[in-house]
């Protein structure tokens, strides 16, 4: 398609105006820096980063506007052209994230985990690149951070310090070291100056997104900027991450003692940790999706899938304090240190949780209603589903769509009373999240609390982990979700039962639910036995 010449001046005007305006915003954000040299450096780099952002945003916006002009979205030609524009724009966004780094990488990672909230071309592109190709800091830069934070060079603070990082992410990279007392540790070092540029980057990204929304109302990803703005300062403070680590383990010991031994987080070395450098116990173990290594350890992937489901169900429905970044790189597996084994002679797994920077607290109302919603979904309780969706603001017109997004199943499957209604794997079902539903997705995003959006992202990460482990949806996982969410609902009702009659009513409900889950378990065994006979 040939673009009219008049398009280019408009595009350049938008980029120039955004850059000039953004420089003022970015400059104001970094003016409070305590380091004049850093401020000067940032004042020269931020405009360049902003100009890249402005040009990329303008190119994407006008590519959509002009490439799709005159085409019907439901026509074959319209769908073909839109796919091409999505792909081109995703590559532009990917290139921008890698060139600017830092918060932009984090933003790209968020996009890569939102399959149903952004076009699939974006999610696929970001997911394939953002988690595996993060930039690294030089060893000189690492030394600067260690010296500033701990008062000496790495070789002075530690007995050994590997200059080559074993992993790098958007905000930091990890080095293996050994303390003077002989303990092997993992040292997470924040990328230099990322804290200083973060505020300016977020301000300029917000400016561009708001500008694009003003020109193109259908482009509304302001909620994503809001989410990154809220979570980034917490993720940039590694002492908050350390505190989350400790609180998470304390919750399991207090509220979920039956699985506390099966969930672990590395011990923090507080005397060697600051807001920009975190030293923790080094844990050996394969990532949760490394099936070959897991089987070598003598662990069944099925047991890991159950443990992952149980762990995060307890967090969501009972603790109300949820690790919201459970992708495979943050979940390691090792054999239970006690050496326990199952009745089949297989080793029992222990799940190791890494990267505790992104947590979300659910208040009692949200936690209880979210548990009630998932209880209703697993039991195909139409009345309960509608009632709890409405509490989150989905409305009469969108509550069925909301449940479809939560379960990745069409409404007819969600309310099917069959025991395996949420676990049947039919790839055609995923097509309900096509571009024709974009307006409904956008409207739903406006209505739902942001905390629920983050729970949806967490669900997607967990679904991806389970699919990697089992190569199929897990009915066992849905039964675990149903049981834990039901227990959370019953516990909350017992707390508020003030009379004998209300207590008896809750007890009867508990007995009824227990009986129903026993029957569902029997049905599951029957289904598995039937499938084994057909192999």
N, C-alpha and C positions, 0 to 999 in steps of 0.2 A: 504494500500500500504506500502510495506517495503522500507524504505529509505536506500540507500547504506551508509556504514560506512564512506566513503570518504566525504560524504556530511557534516557530523558534524564538522570535522576540518575546512572546508571552512567557515561554518556558524560561528564558534567561532572566526576564524581569522578576518572575517568581523566585528563582534561585537567588538572584542578587538581593532582592528585598528581604528574603528569609535570612540570608547570610548577614546582612547589615544589622537587622533586628536581633538576630541570634547572637551576634558578637557582643551587643550591649548586654543581653541577658547573661551570656556566659561570663563576660567580664565581671558583672556584678556578683555572680556566684563565687568567683575565685578571689575576689578582692580581699577577703578576710584571711587569706593564708598567712601563717606565721613565718613562712620561708620566702623572702623577697626573690631569691634566685629562682625558686620553683615557680613563683607567680609570674615572673618574666618569661620563663620558658613556656608556661601554659598559655600566656597571652599570645604567643607566636604560633602555638600548635592548635589551639582550640578553633581559631578561624579556618584553618585548613580542614580540620575534621568537619566543621560545620558546612563548609563549602561542598565537600564530598557528599554530605547528607542531603544538602539542598538540591544539588544536581541530580542525585539518584532519585529523590522523592519526586522531583519535577518530571524526570524521564519516565518513571513508572506511571505517574498520574496521567500524563498526556499520551502515553502508549495506550492505556485503556480507553481514554476519551476518543482518540482518533482511530485506533485500529478497529474498535467496535461500532464506530459511527455508521448508522444505517443498517446494521445487522440485527436480525431477531435472535434473541438469546436461545430460543428453543429450536432454532433451525440447525441443520447439520453444519452449515458454514459458520454460523455464530458460535457453536460449541467448539469447532475446530480452531477458530481464530482466538477464542477466549483461552483455550488450553495453551496455545502458543504464547499469548501475552503473559499468562500466569507463569509459564516456564522462563521466559525472558526476564520477567520482573523478579522472580525468585533468585535467578543468577545474579542480577544487579544487587539485590539486597544481600546476598551471600558475600559478594565482593566487597561491599561497603563494610559489612561486619568484620571481615578479616583485616581490611586496611585500617579501620579505626580501632578495633580491638576493645578490650575492657568491657564496659557496660553494653556495647553493641553486640559482643559475643553472647552475653547473658540474655539480651533481648532476642537474639536469633535462636538460642536454646529454648526459650519460652515458645516461640513460634513453632519450632520443630516438634513440640509436644502437644499441639492443639489441632489434631487432625480434623475435627469436625467444626472448628471455629474459624479456620482459615482455609483457603483453597489447598487441596491435597498437594499440588505442585510445590507450594511454599513449605508445607510441613515435611514433605519427603526430602527436599533439597536441604533444608536446615538440619533435619535430624541426621542425615548422612554425613554432614560435614562439621557441624558445630561441636559435637561431642568428641570427635577424633582428631581434629586438626587445630586445636587451640594453640596460640603462639606461646613461646617460652621466653622467660627473661634470661639474660646472659648471666654467667657466674659472677661477673663483676657487680652486676645489679643486685644479685642475691646477697653478695658480701656486704653491700651498702645497707641493705635492709637488716641483716643480722647484726651488723655493728651498731646501727642506730637503735635497734630494739633491745639488744641484749648486752651492748657495751663492749663487744670484741669481735674479732674475725671468727668465722665458723670453726677453724682449726684450733682456736683458743677456747671457745665455749664448749666444743664437743671434742671427744677423743678422736673420732673419725667423722668425716662428712663427705659424702659422695657429691662431687660437683655436677654430675649429670642427673637431672630429675627423672624419677620413675613415672611421673604423671604430670600433666599440665592441664589446667582448666581456665575458664574465662577470667577468674579473679586471682588465681594463685597457682603455684606449682609445688610438687612434693619431692623432697630429697630424703634419702636414707642416711641416717647418722647413728653414732653410738656415743652414749654419755660417758663421762669419766668413771662412772660406777659400773660400766659394762653393759647397760641396757641398750638394746637395739630400738631405735625410735624412728618415727616418720616426722619430718619437719615441713610444715606447710608454710610457704613464704609468699606473701602477697606481692603481686607484680608492682614494680615501682611506680609511684605517682598516680596509681589508679584511683585512690581516694580523692585526690585533688581534681582529677578530670571528671569523676563520676557526676558531681553536682552540675557542672557545666554541660556535660553530655546529656543528662536527663532533661535539663532545661531546654536545650536546643531540639532534642527529639520531640519533646512535648510541643514546642512551637511549631515544628513542621507538621506533626500529626493534626494539630488543631487547625493549621492553615489549610491543609488538604481537605479536612472535613468541612471547612467553610466553603471551599470551592466545589467539593464533590461530597454532598451529604451522605451518600451511600457508603463512603469510606469512613468508618467510625471504629478506630481501634484505640480510642482514648483510654478505655478501661485497661488495656495492656500496659500503657505507659504508667497509669496510676498504680498498677500492681508492682511493676519494677521499681517505681519510686518508693513505694512503701517497704519493699523487701530488701532492696540493695543496701541501704545503710546498715541493716542488721547483718547481712551476709558479709559486709566489709569489716565488721568488728568480730575478730576471731575469738574474743573472750565471750561474746554472746553465743557463738557456736559451741564453745567449751561448756558453758552453762546449760545449753540445750542438751548436750551429750549426757551430762550428769542427771538432769531432770528426767530425761527419757528413761534411763535405767532405773531411777528411783520410782517412776510410775509403774514400771513392770514389777518391781519388787513389792510395791504396796497394793496395786490394783489388779495385777495379773500374775500372782505368784506361781500359778500352775504352768506357765511357760517362761518364767523369768530366766531359768537356767539355759534356755534354748536361744535367747537373744542377748547379744553382746555389743558393747561399744568400746573402743580403745580407751585405755586409761590416759588421762591428761596429766602432763608434767607442767604444773602451774608455774613453777619457778623459771621455766624456760619458755613461757608463753606470754604474748602481749596481744594487743588488738590487731597487729599486722603480721604476727608470727605465732604459729601454734605447733607445739611439740607434743606428740602423743605416742602411745605404744605402737610398735610396728606389728601388724597382723599379717601372717602368711595365709593365703587361701585364694582359690579361683573365684572369678566373678560368677554371679548367680546364673548367667546364661552360658557358661563354659561347660557344656555337657560332657565333653571328653574327659576333662580334668575331674569333674564331679564323680563320674563313674569310676575313674581310677582310684578315688578315695574310698570307694565302696559304699557310696551314698546313692539312694534312689532319687531321681529327679522329682518323682511324685511326692516324696516326703518333704522336699524343699518347697515345692509349690504349696503344700498344705501349711507349712510353717510361715511362709511369706504372707499368705492370706490371713492366717490367724494373727500374726504380729500386727499387721496394719488394721485389721478389724478391731482389735483391742484398742489401738491408738485412737481410731476414729470414733468408735461408739462408746467406749468406757473412759479412756483417759482424757479425751478432748484436747490432746496435744499431739499434733501429727507431723511426722517427717514428710515434707511435701516435695522431695526430689528423689524418689526411689527408683532411679534408672539403674541399669545393671552395674555400672561402674561404682555405684555407691552401696552395693549389696555383695558382700563376700560370703563364702561358705567354707566351713571347716568341720572336721569331725568333733563331736562333743569331747571336750578335754577329759571328762570323766570316763570316756571309753564306752559309754552305754551303747547297746545295740538293740535292734528291733527283734521281734519274735521270728523274723525271717533271716536273722543273722546279719542283716545289713547295718552299717554304722548309722547312728542317729546324727543328724546335722545340727550345727549351731549357726545361726544367722548373725553376721557381723554388719552393723550399720555404720556407714561412713558419712562424712560431710553433713554435719548437723546444723548448717547455716540457715536453711530455709524450713522453718516450722510455722504452723498455724495453730492458734488456740481457738477452740470452739466453745462458746458460752453454753451453759446448760440447755437453753432453749434450742439452739441450733444443733447441738450434739444429739439431744433426745429426739428431735423431729427428723434429723437425718437418719438416725438409727431406725426410727419408726417407718420411714420411707423405704429403706432397704429391706426391712422385715416384710413390709407389704409387697415389695417387688418379688422377693424370693417365694412368697406364699401366693402370688398372683391374686392379691386382695385388691380388687378394683376400687372399692370404697376407700380403703386405707391409702392407696396410691394417690388418688385424687385429693383427698383431705390434706395429706402432707405436702404434696406439690403446691397446693394453694397457699400453704403457710410460708413457702419460700417465694411467693409472688409470681409463679408461673402463669396463673390465670386459667379460666375456663378454656380459652382458645389454644393454649400452648402446653398444658400439662402433659398431654400424651406425647408431644414432641420432646419435652424435657425427659421423660422416662426412656424414650428411644435413644436419646443421646447418652444417658447414664448407662444403659445396658448394651448399647450397640445392636439393638433388636427392634424391629417394627412393633407397633402397638399390639397387633394381633398376636404376636409371639409373647409379648410381655404378660398378657392376661390369660395365656393358655394354661389351663390347670395341670398339664403334664409335668411330671417331676423334673424333666430335663429341658423345660421351656426356655431357660436362659443360657443353656450350654450347647444347643444344637448349632453346628457350624455350617452356615450357608453363606458363601461369599456374596451372593446376590443381595443379601440383606444390607450390606454395607453401602449399596448404591443409593439408599435413602438420604445420604448426606451429600447430594449433588448440589450444583450451583443454584438450582431452582428453590432450594430451601434457605438461601443466604439471608433473605429478609427476615425469616422466622428466627434464624440463629441470632441475627443482630438484635432483634427485639427481645429475645430471651436474655441476651447478655445485659441489656439495660435493666431488666426486671430482677434478675437473680442477685443475691448478695455476693460480693466478690469472694468471700470465703468459700462459697459453694463452687465457684469457678475453679478455685485452687484444688478443692476436693475432686472435681471432675478431672483435672489434669493428673492428680495423684492416681486416680482410678485407671487412667489410660496407661500410666507408667507400669502399674501393677499388672494390668491386662497384658501388656507387651512382655513382661517378665514371665508370666505364666504360660503364654503362648510359646515363648522360647524354650521353656522347660519341658512342656508336654506336646508341643506342636499342634495343639487343639485347645478349645475352651475347656475349662475344668468345672464339671458339675460339683465336685467335692469342694471347690473354692466357694461356690455359691451357697452350698449348705453351711459352710463355716460362717460366711457372712450373715446368713439368715439366723443361725443360732446365736452368734455373738451380739448381733443387733437386737434380737429378741430379749436376750439376757439384760442388755442395757436398758431397754424399755421397761422390763419388769422391775429392775432395781430402782428405777426412777419412780415408778408407781408405788412401790413399797415405801419409799421415803415420804410420799405424800398421803399415804393411807392413814387417816386419823381415826376411823371407826372400825369395829370388829367386822361389820358387814363388808366394808371396802377391802379390808385385809383378806377376807375369805374369797371375795370376788377376784382379787389379784392372784391368790394362790390357785384358784381353779383355772384361771387363764394360763398360769405358768405350767400347770399339769397338762392342760390341753395342748399347749405349744410343744412341750416335751414329747408327748405322745405323737404329735404330728411329725416332728423331726425324726423320731424313731421309725415311723412308717416310711418317710422319705429316704432314710438310710437303707432300709430293707429294699425299697424300690430301686435305689442306686446299685446295690449288690446284684439284684436280679438283672438290671440292665447290663452291668459289667459282665456277668456270667453269660448272658445271651450273646454279647459281642464276642466274648472269647470263644464261644462255640462256632461262631460264623467265620472265624479266622482260618 
